[in-house]
Amino acid sequence: MMQSLGMKPADLRKRAARLSEVRARIAAQPTTSTPRKTMAQPGPYAFDLFGVYSFPVKDGRSINPYMSRKHFDRVTWIADGICLMLVIDRGRAFGFLPWYHAVLADSVFASPPDPTTLASTLRWHAPPITGTCNLTHFKKMELEKLGVFPLDPVRVDHFFPRRAPGTTYAVQDISIANRMRVRRATEVRRWRTPEGKVELIVYPSPPTISELFGSEAP
């Protein structure tokens, strides 16, 4: 039949030889695989829930934790201030991979603010940023914990609604460092309603930490 389609005997022999080679390679594949390394326990959290952290910035951007010493000279990288971040949510994808939601203050400071300013004056701006942060990146970005506050989760949900779990960020290991910078413009977020309609998320005015304690009604 193949000859009737114009194939010569020599071509048929070459094709048969190639098919035999493919069959031999497939047959030679191992029938079992070596055990893969898996996590024996959940990854540790780098941030406390409702914790405020400072980190140095230059031109509004934090230290890139992915850069090695070969490509990043910390001595010549001179920060022009510090930025502040408030962790408003955290979780573990599949019970193992940590992720975080955080909001940023929109100002750069010369030094950490005093407790009164931190709690009552600074405002934290939506939308939240999302990502992962391992302990090595925490150290490289020179993050420092300024305090942990007893925020009311209901108040947090009021000011920062429609937060989806950070599962995608955790699985793909997308660092929150990618978004840790002073914002230059308001970012728009949307969500899909249970009916399938896409709507704009409307955030209330940026709150202070004191307003997140629950002492004031929405």
PyMOL commands that place a pseudoatom at each C-alpha (Angstrom):
pseudoatom trace, name=CA, resn=MET, resi=1, chain=A, elem=C, hetatm=0, pos=[0.000, 0.000, 0.000]
pseudoatom trace, name=CA, resn=MET, resi=2, chain=A, elem=C, hetatm=0, pos=[2.849, 2.396, 0.873]
pseudoatom trace, name=CA, resn=GLN, resi=3, chain=A, elem=C, hetatm=0, pos=[4.464, 1.623, -2.488]
pseudoatom trace, name=CA, resn=SER, resi=4, chain=A, elem=C, hetatm=0, pos=[1.222, 2.596, -4.196]
pseudoatom trace, name=CA, resn=LEU, resi=5, chain=A, elem=C, hetatm=0, pos=[1.619, 6.039, -2.554]
pseudoatom trace, name=CA, resn=GLY, resi=6, chain=A, elem=C, hetatm=0, pos=[4.975, 6.473, -4.209]
pseudoatom trace, name=CA, resn=MET, resi=7, chain=A, elem=C, hetatm=0, pos=[7.342, 5.314, -1.405]
pseudoatom trace, name=CA, resn=LYS, resi=8, chain=A, elem=C, hetatm=0, pos=[10.372, 3.349, -2.512]
pseudoatom trace, name=CA, resn=PRO, resi=9, chain=A, elem=C, hetatm=0, pos=[11.547, 0.202, -0.708]
pseudoatom trace, name=CA, resn=ALA, resi=10, chain=A, elem=C, hetatm=0, pos=[14.650, 2.037, 0.508]
pseudoatom trace, name=CA, resn=ASP, resi=11, chain=A, elem=C, hetatm=0, pos=[12.473, 4.757, 2.071]
pseudoatom trace, name=CA, resn=LEU, resi=12, chain=A, elem=C, hetatm=0, pos=[10.338, 2.125, 3.762]
pseudoatom trace, name=CA, resn=ARG, resi=13, chain=A, elem=C, hetatm=0, pos=[13.437, 0.493, 5.272]
pseudoatom trace, name=CA, resn=LYS, resi=14, chain=A, elem=C, hetatm=0, pos=[14.704, 3.862, 6.594]
pseudoatom trace, name=CA, resn=ARG, resi=15, chain=A, elem=C, hetatm=0, pos=[11.342, 4.628, 8.152]
pseudoatom trace, name=CA, resn=ALA, resi=16, chain=A, elem=C, hetatm=0, pos=[11.175, 1.206, 9.762]
pseudoatom trace, name=CA, resn=ALA, resi=17, chain=A, elem=C, hetatm=0, pos=[14.684, 1.694, 11.177]
pseudoatom trace, name=CA, resn=ARG, resi=18, chain=A, elem=C, hetatm=0, pos=[13.741, 5.074, 12.680]
pseudoatom trace, name=CA, resn=LEU, resi=19, chain=A, elem=C, hetatm=0, pos=[10.609, 3.601, 14.238]
pseudoatom trace, name=CA, resn=SER, resi=20, chain=A, elem=C, hetatm=0, pos=[12.691, 0.794, 15.717]
pseudoatom trace, name=CA, resn=GLU, resi=21, chain=A, elem=C, hetatm=0, pos=[15.056, 3.353, 17.260]
pseudoatom trace, name=CA, resn=VAL, resi=22, chain=A, elem=C, hetatm=0, pos=[12.143, 5.255, 18.782]
pseudoatom trace, name=CA, resn=ARG, resi=23, chain=A, elem=C, hetatm=0, pos=[10.678, 2.031, 20.153]
pseudoatom trace, name=CA, resn=ALA, resi=24, chain=A, elem=C, hetatm=0, pos=[14.039, 1.076, 21.663]
pseudoatom trace, name=CA, resn=ARG, resi=25, chain=A, elem=C, hetatm=0, pos=[14.363, 4.482, 23.406]
pseudoatom trace, name=CA, resn=ILE, resi=26, chain=A, elem=C, hetatm=0, pos=[10.838, 4.227, 24.790]
pseudoatom trace, name=CA, resn=ALA, resi=27, chain=A, elem=C, hetatm=0, pos=[11.439, 0.678, 26.013]
pseudoatom trace, name=CA, resn=ALA, resi=28, chain=A, elem=C, hetatm=0, pos=[14.686, 1.775, 27.682]
pseudoatom trace, name=CA, resn=GLN, resi=29, chain=A, elem=C, hetatm=0, pos=[12.946, 4.388, 29.859]
pseudoatom trace, name=CA, resn=PRO, resi=30, chain=A, elem=C, hetatm=0, pos=[12.929, 3.533, 33.579]
pseudoatom trace, name=CA, resn=THR, resi=31, chain=A, elem=C, hetatm=0, pos=[9.678, 2.097, 34.836]
pseudoatom trace, name=CA, resn=THR, resi=32, chain=A, elem=C, hetatm=0, pos=[10.064, 3.728, 38.253]
pseudoatom trace, name=CA, resn=SER, resi=33, chain=A, elem=C, hetatm=0, pos=[11.177, 7.206, 39.316]
pseudoatom trace, name=CA, resn=THR, resi=34, chain=A, elem=C, hetatm=0, pos=[13.253, 8.260, 42.284]
pseudoatom trace, name=CA, resn=PRO, resi=35, chain=A, elem=C, hetatm=0, pos=[11.287, 9.852, 45.141]
pseudoatom trace, name=CA, resn=ARG, resi=36, chain=A, elem=C, hetatm=0, pos=[10.972, 13.614, 44.829]
pseudoatom trace, name=CA, resn=LYS, resi=37, chain=A, elem=C, hetatm=0, pos=[11.918, 15.905, 47.675]
pseudoatom trace, name=CA, resn=THR, resi=38, chain=A, elem=C, hetatm=0, pos=[8.772, 17.253, 49.319]
pseudoatom trace, name=CA, resn=MET, resi=39, chain=A, elem=C, hetatm=0, pos=[8.108, 19.618, 52.207]
pseudoatom trace, name=CA, resn=ALA, resi=40, chain=A, elem=C, hetatm=0, pos=[7.990, 17.763, 55.502]
pseudoatom trace, name=CA, resn=GLN, resi=41, chain=A, elem=C, hetatm=0, pos=[6.346, 20.652, 57.330]
pseudoatom trace, name=CA, resn=PRO, resi=42, chain=A, elem=C, hetatm=0, pos=[4.734, 24.032, 56.522]
pseudoatom trace, name=CA, resn=GLY, resi=43, chain=A, elem=C, hetatm=0, pos=[7.024, 26.859, 55.516]
pseudoatom trace, name=CA, resn=PRO, resi=44, chain=A, elem=C, hetatm=0, pos=[7.711, 29.345, 58.338]
pseudoatom trace, name=CA, resn=TYR, resi=45, chain=A, elem=C, hetatm=0, pos=[6.071, 32.757, 58.291]
pseudoatom trace, name=CA, resn=ALA, resi=46, chain=A, elem=C, hetatm=0, pos=[8.403, 35.712, 57.756]
pseudoatom trace, name=CA, resn=PHE, resi=47, chain=A, elem=C, hetatm=0, pos=[5.817, 38.324, 58.813]
pseudoatom trace, name=CA, resn=ASP, resi=48, chain=A, elem=C, hetatm=0, pos=[3.532, 38.577, 61.818]
pseudoatom trace, name=CA, resn=LEU, resi=49, chain=A, elem=C, hetatm=0, pos=[-0.122, 39.227, 61.118]
pseudoatom trace, name=CA, resn=PHE, resi=50, chain=A, elem=C, hetatm=0, pos=[-0.907, 42.936, 61.665]
pseudoatom trace, name=CA, resn=GLY, resi=51, chain=A, elem=C, hetatm=0, pos=[2.792, 43.687, 61.981]
pseudoatom trace, name=CA, resn=VAL, resi=52, chain=A, elem=C, hetatm=0, pos=[4.348, 46.943, 60.727]
pseudoatom trace, name=CA, resn=TYR, resi=53, chain=A, elem=C, hetatm=0, pos=[7.727, 46.648, 59.019]
pseudoatom trace, name=CA, resn=SER, resi=54, chain=A, elem=C, hetatm=0, pos=[10.229, 49.173, 57.714]
pseudoatom trace, name=CA, resn=PHE, resi=55, chain=A, elem=C, hetatm=0, pos=[12.612, 48.662, 54.816]
pseudoatom trace, name=CA, resn=PRO, resi=56, chain=A, elem=C, hetatm=0, pos=[15.169, 50.928, 53.098]
pseudoatom trace, name=CA, resn=VAL, resi=57, chain=A, elem=C, hetatm=0, pos=[14.386, 52.349, 49.655]
pseudoatom trace, name=CA, resn=LYS, resi=58, chain=A, elem=C, hetatm=0, pos=[16.267, 54.237, 46.990]
pseudoatom trace, name=CA, resn=ASP, resi=59, chain=A, elem=C, hetatm=0, pos=[14.255, 56.241, 44.482]
pseudoatom trace, name=CA, resn=GLY, resi=60, chain=A, elem=C, hetatm=0, pos=[11.166, 54.627, 45.992]
pseudoatom trace, name=CA, resn=ARG, resi=61, chain=A, elem=C, hetatm=0, pos=[12.323, 51.029, 45.439]
pseudoatom trace, name=CA, resn=SER, resi=62, chain=A, elem=C, hetatm=0, pos=[13.436, 48.389, 47.912]
pseudoatom trace, name=CA, resn=ILE, resi=63, chain=A, elem=C, hetatm=0, pos=[16.504, 46.169, 47.670]
pseudoatom trace, name=CA, resn=ASN, resi=64, chain=A, elem=C, hetatm=0, pos=[16.074, 43.430, 45.067]
pseudoatom trace, name=CA, resn=PRO, resi=65, chain=A, elem=C, hetatm=0, pos=[16.523, 40.217, 47.089]
pseudoatom trace, name=CA, resn=TYR, resi=66, chain=A, elem=C, hetatm=0, pos=[17.178, 38.147, 43.972]
pseudoatom trace, name=CA, resn=MET, resi=67, chain=A, elem=C, hetatm=0, pos=[20.404, 39.977, 43.121]
pseudoatom trace, name=CA, resn=SER, resi=68, chain=A, elem=C, hetatm=0, pos=[23.592, 38.226, 44.212]
pseudoatom trace, name=CA, resn=ARG, resi=69, chain=A, elem=C, hetatm=0, pos=[26.601, 39.991, 45.683]
pseudoatom trace, name=CA, resn=LYS, resi=70, chain=A, elem=C, hetatm=0, pos=[28.222, 39.765, 42.266]
pseudoatom trace, name=CA, resn=HIS, resi=71, chain=A, elem=C, hetatm=0, pos=[25.554, 41.993, 40.738]
pseudoatom trace, name=CA, resn=PHE, resi=72, chain=A, elem=C, hetatm=0, pos=[24.602, 44.115, 43.758]
pseudoatom trace, name=CA, resn=ASP, resi=73, chain=A, elem=C, hetatm=0, pos=[27.025, 46.192, 45.795]
pseudoatom trace, name=CA, resn=ARG, resi=74, chain=A, elem=C, hetatm=0, pos=[25.300, 47.107, 49.038]
pseudoatom trace, name=CA, resn=VAL, resi=75, chain=A, elem=C, hetatm=0, pos=[28.106, 49.544, 49.918]
pseudoatom trace, name=CA, resn=THR, resi=76, chain=A, elem=C, hetatm=0, pos=[27.376, 51.746, 46.914]
pseudoatom trace, name=CA, resn=TRP, resi=77, chain=A, elem=C, hetatm=0, pos=[23.579, 51.359, 47.224]
pseudoatom trace, name=CA, resn=ILE, resi=78, chain=A, elem=C, hetatm=0, pos=[22.756, 54.286, 49.491]
pseudoatom trace, name=CA, resn=ALA, resi=79, chain=A, elem=C, hetatm=0, pos=[19.150, 54.438, 50.677]
pseudoatom trace, name=CA, resn=ASP, resi=80, chain=A, elem=C, hetatm=0, pos=[17.413, 57.817, 50.614]
pseudoatom trace, name=CA, resn=GLY, resi=81, chain=A, elem=C, hetatm=0, pos=[14.793, 56.813, 53.209]
pseudoatom trace, name=CA, resn=ILE, resi=82, chain=A, elem=C, hetatm=0, pos=[12.653, 54.026, 54.582]
pseudoatom trace, name=CA, resn=CYS, resi=83, chain=A, elem=C, hetatm=0, pos=[9.178, 52.856, 53.641]
pseudoatom trace, name=CA, resn=LEU, resi=84, chain=A, elem=C, hetatm=0, pos=[6.604, 51.195, 55.871]
pseudoatom trace, name=CA, resn=MET, resi=85, chain=A, elem=C, hetatm=0, pos=[4.426, 48.147, 55.276]
pseudoatom trace, name=CA, resn=LEU, resi=86, chain=A, elem=C, hetatm=0, pos=[1.483, 46.782, 57.281]
pseudoatom trace, name=CA, resn=VAL, resi=87, chain=A, elem=C, hetatm=0, pos=[0.689, 43.059, 56.918]
pseudoatom trace, name=CA, resn=ILE, resi=88, chain=A, elem=C, hetatm=0, pos=[-3.113, 42.709, 56.884]
pseudoatom trace, name=CA, resn=ASP, resi=89, chain=A, elem=C, hetatm=0, pos=[-3.466, 39.040, 55.979]
pseudoatom trace, name=CA, resn=ARG, resi=90, chain=A, elem=C, hetatm=0, pos=[-1.465, 35.869, 55.576]
pseudoatom trace, name=CA, resn=GLY, resi=91, chain=A, elem=C, hetatm=0, pos=[-2.022, 32.195, 54.904]
pseudoatom trace, name=CA, resn=ARG, resi=92, chain=A, elem=C, hetatm=0, pos=[-0.513, 29.008, 53.535]
pseudoatom trace, name=CA, resn=ALA, resi=93, chain=A, elem=C, hetatm=0, pos=[-1.473, 27.550, 50.178]
pseudoatom trace, name=CA, resn=PHE, resi=94, chain=A, elem=C, hetatm=0, pos=[-2.398, 23.887, 50.646]
pseudoatom trace, name=CA, resn=GLY, resi=95, chain=A, elem=C, hetatm=0, pos=[-1.345, 24.281, 54.266]
pseudoatom trace, name=CA, resn=PHE, resi=96, chain=A, elem=C, hetatm=0, pos=[2.366, 24.580, 53.351]
pseudoatom trace, name=CA, resn=LEU, resi=97, chain=A, elem=C, hetatm=0, pos=[3.315, 27.586, 51.173]
pseudoatom trace, name=CA, resn=PRO, resi=98, chain=A, elem=C, hetatm=0, pos=[3.129, 30.997, 52.928]
pseudoatom trace, name=CA, resn=TRP, resi=99, chain=A, elem=C, hetatm=0, pos=[1.685, 34.101, 51.261]
pseudoatom trace, name=CA, resn=TYR, resi=100, chain=A, elem=C, hetatm=0, pos=[0.896, 37.631, 52.463]
pseudoatom trace, name=CA, resn=HIS, resi=101, chain=A, elem=C, hetatm=0, pos=[-1.334, 40.648, 51.826]
pseudoatom trace, name=CA, resn=ALA, resi=102, chain=A, elem=C, hetatm=0, pos=[0.124, 43.993, 52.875]
pseudoatom trace, name=CA, resn=VAL, resi=103, chain=A, elem=C, hetatm=0, pos=[-0.547, 47.708, 52.482]
pseudoatom trace, name=CA, resn=LEU, resi=104, chain=A, elem=C, hetatm=0, pos=[1.992, 50.516, 52.257]
pseudoatom trace, name=CA, resn=ALA, resi=105, chain=A, elem=C, hetatm=0, pos=[2.322, 54.011, 53.614]
pseudoatom trace, name=CA, resn=ASP, resi=106, chain=A, elem=C, hetatm=0, pos=[2.626, 56.477, 50.746]
pseudoatom trace, name=CA, resn=SER, resi=107, chain=A, elem=C, hetatm=0, pos=[5.532, 58.427, 52.232]
pseudoatom trace, name=CA, resn=VAL, resi=108, chain=A, elem=C, hetatm=0, pos=[9.268, 57.925, 52.601]
pseudoatom trace, name=CA, resn=PHE, resi=109, chain=A, elem=C, hetatm=0, pos=[10.724, 58.607, 56.035]
pseudoatom trace, name=CA, resn=ALA, resi=110, chain=A, elem=C, hetatm=0, pos=[14.186, 59.530, 57.197]
pseudoatom trace, name=CA, resn=SER, resi=111, chain=A, elem=C, hetatm=0, pos=[13.778, 57.340, 60.281]
pseudoatom trace, name=CA, resn=PRO, resi=112, chain=A, elem=C, hetatm=0, pos=[11.060, 55.145, 61.817]
pseudoatom trace, name=CA, resn=PRO, resi=113, chain=A, elem=C, hetatm=0, pos=[8.168, 57.283, 63.130]
pseudoatom trace, name=CA, resn=ASP, resi=114, chain=A, elem=C, hetatm=0, pos=[7.331, 57.410, 66.802]
pseudoatom trace, name=CA, resn=PRO, resi=115, chain=A, elem=C, hetatm=0, pos=[4.522, 55.130, 68.100]
pseudoatom trace, name=CA, resn=THR, resi=116, chain=A, elem=C, hetatm=0, pos=[1.931, 57.925, 68.183]
pseudoatom trace, name=CA, resn=THR, resi=117, chain=A, elem=C, hetatm=0, pos=[2.575, 58.892, 64.570]
pseudoatom trace, name=CA, resn=LEU, resi=118, chain=A, elem=C, hetatm=0, pos=[2.649, 55.253, 63.547]
pseudoatom trace, name=CA, resn=ALA, resi=119, chain=A, elem=C, hetatm=0, pos=[-0.750, 54.497, 65.075]
pseudoatom trace, name=CA, resn=SER, resi=120, chain=A, elem=C, hetatm=0, pos=[-2.686, 57.720, 64.631]
pseudoatom trace, name=CA, resn=THR, resi=121, chain=A, elem=C, hetatm=0, pos=[-1.254, 59.762, 61.747]
pseudoatom trace, name=CA, resn=LEU, resi=122, chain=A, elem=C, hetatm=0, pos=[-0.005, 57.488, 58.990]
pseudoatom trace, name=CA, resn=ARG, resi=123, chain=A, elem=C, hetatm=0, pos=[-2.546, 56.229, 56.478]
pseudoatom trace, name=CA, resn=TRP, resi=124, chain=A, elem=C, hetatm=0, pos=[-2.332, 52.903, 54.686]
pseudoatom trace, name=CA, resn=HIS, resi=125, chain=A, elem=C, hetatm=0, pos=[-3.319, 52.851, 51.053]
pseudoatom trace, name=CA, resn=ALA, resi=126, chain=A, elem=C, hetatm=0, pos=[-5.237, 50.318, 48.975]
pseudoatom trace, name=CA, resn=PRO, resi=127, chain=A, elem=C, hetatm=0, pos=[-5.073, 48.165, 47.022]
pseudoatom trace, name=CA, resn=PRO, resi=128, chain=A, elem=C, hetatm=0, pos=[-3.059, 45.616, 49.006]
pseudoatom trace, name=CA, resn=ILE, resi=129, chain=A, elem=C, hetatm=0, pos=[0.047, 44.019, 47.565]
pseudoatom trace, name=CA, resn=THR, resi=130, chain=A, elem=C, hetatm=0, pos=[0.405, 40.236, 47.561]
pseudoatom trace, name=CA, resn=GLY, resi=131, chain=A, elem=C, hetatm=0, pos=[3.300, 37.812, 47.444]
pseudoatom trace, name=CA, resn=THR, resi=132, chain=A, elem=C, hetatm=0, pos=[5.678, 35.529, 49.278]
pseudoatom trace, name=CA, resn=CYS, resi=133, chain=A, elem=C, hetatm=0, pos=[8.711, 36.285, 51.408]
pseudoatom trace, name=CA, resn=ASN, resi=134, chain=A, elem=C, hetatm=0, pos=[11.160, 33.748, 52.738]
pseudoatom trace, name=CA, resn=LEU, resi=135, chain=A, elem=C, hetatm=0, pos=[13.501, 34.396, 55.648]
pseudoatom trace, name=CA, resn=THR, resi=136, chain=A, elem=C, hetatm=0, pos=[16.490, 34.910, 53.355]
pseudoatom trace, name=CA, resn=HIS, resi=137, chain=A, elem=C, hetatm=0, pos=[14.706, 37.639, 51.389]
pseudoatom trace, name=CA, resn=PHE, resi=138, chain=A, elem=C, hetatm=0, pos=[13.539, 39.194, 54.656]
pseudoatom trace, name=CA, resn=LYS, resi=139, chain=A, elem=C, hetatm=0, pos=[17.162, 39.590, 55.708]
pseudoatom trace, name=CA, resn=LYS, resi=140, chain=A, elem=C, hetatm=0, pos=[18.392, 40.800, 52.305]
pseudoatom trace, name=CA, resn=MET, resi=141, chain=A, elem=C, hetatm=0, pos=[15.744, 43.529, 52.134]
pseudoatom trace, name=CA, resn=GLU, resi=142, chain=A, elem=C, hetatm=0, pos=[16.777, 44.634, 55.632]
pseudoatom trace, name=CA, resn=LEU, resi=143, chain=A, elem=C, hetatm=0, pos=[13.230, 44.492, 56.930]
pseudoatom trace, name=CA, resn=GLU, resi=144, chain=A, elem=C, hetatm=0, pos=[12.710, 45.487, 60.543]
pseudoatom trace, name=CA, resn=LYS, resi=145, chain=A, elem=C, hetatm=0, pos=[9.614, 44.908, 62.649]
pseudoatom trace, name=CA, resn=LEU, resi=146, chain=A, elem=C, hetatm=0, pos=[8.382, 48.084, 64.315]
pseudoatom trace, name=CA, resn=GLY, resi=147, chain=A, elem=C, hetatm=0, pos=[5.454, 46.530, 66.132]
pseudoatom trace, name=CA, resn=VAL, resi=148, chain=A, elem=C, hetatm=0, pos=[2.404, 44.276, 65.998]
pseudoatom trace, name=CA, resn=PHE, resi=149, chain=A, elem=C, hetatm=0, pos=[-1.034, 45.789, 66.553]
pseudoatom trace, name=CA, resn=PRO, resi=150, chain=A, elem=C, hetatm=0, pos=[-4.316, 44.195, 67.728]
pseudoatom trace, name=CA, resn=LEU, resi=151, chain=A, elem=C, hetatm=0, pos=[-6.312, 45.103, 64.637]
pseudoatom trace, name=CA, resn=ASP, resi=152, chain=A, elem=C, hetatm=0, pos=[-9.954, 44.161, 64.199]
pseudoatom trace, name=CA, resn=PRO, resi=153, chain=A, elem=C, hetatm=0, pos=[-10.265, 41.743, 61.221]
pseudoatom trace, name=CA, resn=VAL, resi=154, chain=A, elem=C, hetatm=0, pos=[-13.745, 43.105, 60.496]
pseudoatom trace, name=CA, resn=ARG, resi=155, chain=A, elem=C, hetatm=0, pos=[-12.351, 46.625, 60.203]
pseudoatom trace, name=CA, resn=VAL, resi=156, chain=A, elem=C, hetatm=0, pos=[-9.521, 45.374, 58.000]
pseudoatom trace, name=CA, resn=ASP, resi=157, chain=A, elem=C, hetatm=0, pos=[-12.048, 43.697, 55.699]
pseudoatom trace, name=CA, resn=HIS, resi=158, chain=A, elem=C, hetatm=0, pos=[-14.068, 46.923, 55.545]
pseudoatom trace, name=CA, resn=PHE, resi=159, chain=A, elem=C, hetatm=0, pos=[-11.170, 49.084, 54.408]
pseudoatom trace, name=CA, resn=PHE, resi=160, chain=A, elem=C, hetatm=0, pos=[-9.504, 46.434, 52.224]
pseudoatom trace, name=CA, resn=PRO, resi=161, chain=A, elem=C, hetatm=0, pos=[-12.310, 44.276, 50.786]
pseudoatom trace, name=CA, resn=ARG, resi=162, chain=A, elem=C, hetatm=0, pos=[-12.380, 41.540, 48.141]
pseudoatom trace, name=CA, resn=ARG, resi=163, chain=A, elem=C, hetatm=0, pos=[-9.009, 40.021, 49.005]
pseudoatom trace, name=CA, resn=ALA, resi=164, chain=A, elem=C, hetatm=0, pos=[-8.489, 36.697, 47.272]
pseudoatom trace, name=CA, resn=PRO, resi=165, chain=A, elem=C, hetatm=0, pos=[-6.159, 34.113, 48.843]
pseudoatom trace, name=CA, resn=GLY, resi=166, chain=A, elem=C, hetatm=0, pos=[-2.588, 34.366, 47.601]
pseudoatom trace, name=CA, resn=THR, resi=167, chain=A, elem=C, hetatm=0, pos=[-2.472, 30.766, 46.385]
pseudoatom trace, name=CA, resn=THR, resi=168, chain=A, elem=C, hetatm=0, pos=[-1.209, 31.636, 42.895]
pseudoatom trace, name=CA, resn=TYR, resi=169, chain=A, elem=C, hetatm=0, pos=[1.597, 33.763, 44.342]
pseudoatom trace, name=CA, resn=ALA, resi=170, chain=A, elem=C, hetatm=0, pos=[2.601, 31.009, 46.748]
pseudoatom trace, name=CA, resn=VAL, resi=171, chain=A, elem=C, hetatm=0, pos=[2.616, 28.246, 44.128]
pseudoatom trace, name=CA, resn=GLN, resi=172, chain=A, elem=C, hetatm=0, pos=[4.627, 30.330, 41.655]
pseudoatom trace, name=CA, resn=ASP, resi=173, chain=A, elem=C, hetatm=0, pos=[6.785, 31.825, 44.435]
pseudoatom trace, name=CA, resn=ILE, resi=174, chain=A, elem=C, hetatm=0, pos=[6.117, 35.428, 43.366]
pseudoatom trace, name=CA, resn=SER, resi=175, chain=A, elem=C, hetatm=0, pos=[7.844, 37.608, 45.919]
pseudoatom trace, name=CA, resn=ILE, resi=176, chain=A, elem=C, hetatm=0, pos=[6.056, 40.495, 47.576]
pseudoatom trace, name=CA, resn=ALA, resi=177, chain=A, elem=C, hetatm=0, pos=[9.330, 42.385, 47.004]
pseudoatom trace, name=CA, resn=ASN, resi=178, chain=A, elem=C, hetatm=0, pos=[8.168, 42.980, 43.428]
pseudoatom trace, name=CA, resn=ARG, resi=179, chain=A, elem=C, hetatm=0, pos=[5.562, 45.437, 44.775]
pseudoatom trace, name=CA, resn=MET, resi=180, chain=A, elem=C, hetatm=0, pos=[7.386, 46.912, 47.767]
pseudoatom trace, name=CA, resn=ARG, resi=181, chain=A, elem=C, hetatm=0, pos=[7.884, 50.412, 46.428]
pseudoatom trace, name=CA, resn=VAL, resi=182, chain=A, elem=C, hetatm=0, pos=[6.418, 53.865, 46.819]
pseudoatom trace, name=CA, resn=ARG, resi=183, chain=A, elem=C, hetatm=0, pos=[3.439, 54.155, 44.507]
pseudoatom trace, name=CA, resn=ARG, resi=184, chain=A, elem=C, hetatm=0, pos=[3.251, 56.904, 41.951]
pseudoatom trace, name=CA, resn=ALA, resi=185, chain=A, elem=C, hetatm=0, pos=[-0.361, 56.424, 40.848]
pseudoatom trace, name=CA, resn=THR, resi=186, chain=A, elem=C, hetatm=0, pos=[-3.601, 54.953, 42.107]
pseudoatom trace, name=CA, resn=GLU, resi=187, chain=A, elem=C, hetatm=0, pos=[-4.034, 51.335, 41.056]
pseudoatom trace, name=CA, resn=VAL, resi=188, chain=A, elem=C, hetatm=0, pos=[-7.419, 50.025, 39.925]
pseudoatom trace, name=CA, resn=ARG, resi=189, chain=A, elem=C, hetatm=0, pos=[-8.667, 46.593, 41.003]
pseudoatom trace, name=CA, resn=ARG, resi=190, chain=A, elem=C, hetatm=0, pos=[-11.744, 44.631, 39.922]
pseudoatom trace, name=CA, resn=TRP, resi=191, chain=A, elem=C, hetatm=0, pos=[-13.467, 41.500, 41.130]
pseudoatom trace, name=CA, resn=ARG, resi=192, chain=A, elem=C, hetatm=0, pos=[-15.935, 39.016, 39.684]
pseudoatom trace, name=CA, resn=THR, resi=193, chain=A, elem=C, hetatm=0, pos=[-19.279, 38.776, 41.471]
pseudoatom trace, name=CA, resn=PRO, resi=194, chain=A, elem=C, hetatm=0, pos=[-20.976, 35.406, 42.125]
pseudoatom trace, name=CA, resn=GLU, resi=195, chain=A, elem=C, hetatm=0, pos=[-23.200, 36.225, 39.153]
pseudoatom trace, name=CA, resn=GLY, resi=196, chain=A, elem=C, hetatm=0, pos=[-20.121, 36.484, 36.936]
pseudoatom trace, name=CA, resn=LYS, resi=197, chain=A, elem=C, hetatm=0, pos=[-20.172, 40.254, 36.544]
pseudoatom trace, name=CA, resn=VAL, resi=198, chain=A, elem=C, hetatm=0, pos=[-16.847, 42.122, 36.743]
pseudoatom trace, name=CA, resn=GLU, resi=199, chain=A, elem=C, hetatm=0, pos=[-17.061, 45.176, 38.981]
pseudoatom trace, name=CA, resn=LEU, resi=200, chain=A, elem=C, hetatm=0, pos=[-14.637, 47.854, 40.155]
pseudoatom trace, name=CA, resn=ILE, resi=201, chain=A, elem=C, hetatm=0, pos=[-13.546, 47.516, 43.787]
pseudoatom trace, name=CA, resn=VAL, resi=202, chain=A, elem=C, hetatm=0, pos=[-14.304, 50.737, 45.634]
pseudoatom trace, name=CA, resn=TYR, resi=203, chain=A, elem=C, hetatm=0, pos=[-12.029, 51.267, 48.634]
pseudoatom trace, name=CA, resn=PRO, resi=204, chain=A, elem=C, hetatm=0, pos=[-12.889, 53.566, 51.553]
pseudoatom trace, name=CA, resn=SER, resi=205, chain=A, elem=C, hetatm=0, pos=[-10.545, 56.405, 52.437]
pseudoatom trace, name=CA, resn=PRO, resi=206, chain=A, elem=C, hetatm=0, pos=[-7.139, 55.115, 53.599]
pseudoatom trace, name=CA, resn=PRO, resi=207, chain=A, elem=C, hetatm=0, pos=[-7.314, 54.300, 57.323]
pseudoatom trace, name=CA, resn=THR, resi=208, chain=A, elem=C, hetatm=0, pos=[-4.896, 54.838, 60.171]
pseudoatom trace, name=CA, resn=ILE, resi=209, chain=A, elem=C, hetatm=0, pos=[-3.956, 51.955, 62.420]
pseudoatom trace, name=CA, resn=SER, resi=210, chain=A, elem=C, hetatm=0, pos=[-6.145, 53.467, 65.137]
pseudoatom trace, name=CA, resn=GLU, resi=211, chain=A, elem=C, hetatm=0, pos=[-9.132, 53.285, 62.797]
pseudoatom trace, name=CA, resn=LEU, resi=212, chain=A, elem=C, hetatm=0, pos=[-8.412, 49.614, 62.269]
pseudoatom trace, name=CA, resn=PHE, resi=213, chain=A, elem=C, hetatm=0, pos=[-8.697, 48.928, 66.003]
pseudoatom trace, name=CA, resn=GLY, resi=214, chain=A, elem=C, hetatm=0, pos=[-12.472, 49.013, 65.696]
pseudoatom trace, name=CA, resn=SER, resi=215, chain=A, elem=C, hetatm=0, pos=[-12.934, 52.085, 67.881]
pseudoatom trace, name=CA, resn=GLU, resi=216, chain=A, elem=C, hetatm=0, pos=[-14.796, 53.913, 65.092]
pseudoatom trace, name=CA, resn=ALA, resi=217, chain=A, elem=C, hetatm=0, pos=[-17.786, 52.693, 63.101]
pseudoatom trace, name=CA, resn=PRO, resi=218, chain=A, elem=C, hetatm=0, pos=[-17.441, 52.486, 59.316]
for i in range(1, 218): cmd.bond("trace and resi %d" % i, "trace and resi %d" % (i + 1))
show_as sticks, trace
zoom trace
